[in-house]
Amino acid sequence: MDSRAMVLDLIVRTFWLMLPPYAVNSAAVFVGGGLPMDFGKRCKDGERILGEGKTWRGFFGGASIGIIIGLIQNYIALSLPENGYITPFSGDYLYAGYVIALLCFGAMTGDAIGSYIKRRRGIPRGGKAPLLDPLGFLFSAWVFAGAGAPLWFYNYMVKDIIPIVIMVIFTPLIHRGANILGYKMGKKKVPW
């Protein structure tokens, strides 16, 4: 395989494996609402801990949708002839579900942490946080996967380093596009 084919292989495989944490961010907007994660409490600065936009239904609903998507992906990958592009999370469905859950709950936790940081910095709900918004969920997903499934994380994200570089470069662009789409669909109040 020549170097361009290897890079293309890594790009497609990386986006394939990172689809569940990407999905949770979008899914939480659609399934959210209800009881806020911070129960309406405020910090010493007078601002809400997380804000109205972070709800338990969004957190668990978004993560659940991501897990379902990941399990479907794993099934598809195991059903197809072996290729480098569409790779399973694992041949063991239980372990695959575990890795996918780490990625999804990590992404949702990162999103909540990002909201906490924004509130402490005085950035209102929907306000811009250029690197925190598009990359916080991703870094948190990686922390969860690295801590809970270090060998998987090393083999699929760290060993070639290209997957991490790809995600850091392309995620802000994808995040922006998804926010514009959500705004046009009436699911977001601002297009960022």
Sequence and secondary structure as in RCSB ss.txt:
>XXXX:A:sequence
MDSRAMVLDLIVRTFWLMLPPYAVNSAAVFVGGGLPMDFGKRCKDGERILGEGKTWRGFFGGASIGIIIGLIQNY
IALSLPENGYITPFSGDYLYAGYVIALLCFGAMTGDAIGSYIKRRRGIPRGGKAPLLDPLGFLFSAWVFAGAGAP
LWFYNYMVKDIIPIVIMVIFTPLIHRGANILGYKMGKKKVPW
>XXXX:A:secstr
  HHHHHHHHHHHHHHHHHHHHHHHHHHHHH  SSBTTTT B TTSSBSS TT BHHHHHHHHHHHHHHHHHHHH
HHHHS   SSS  S SSHHHHHHHHHHHHHHHHHHHHHHHHHHHHTT  TT   TTHHHHHHHHHHHHHHHHH H
HHHIIIIITTSHHHHHHHHHHHHHHHHHHHHHHHTTS SS  
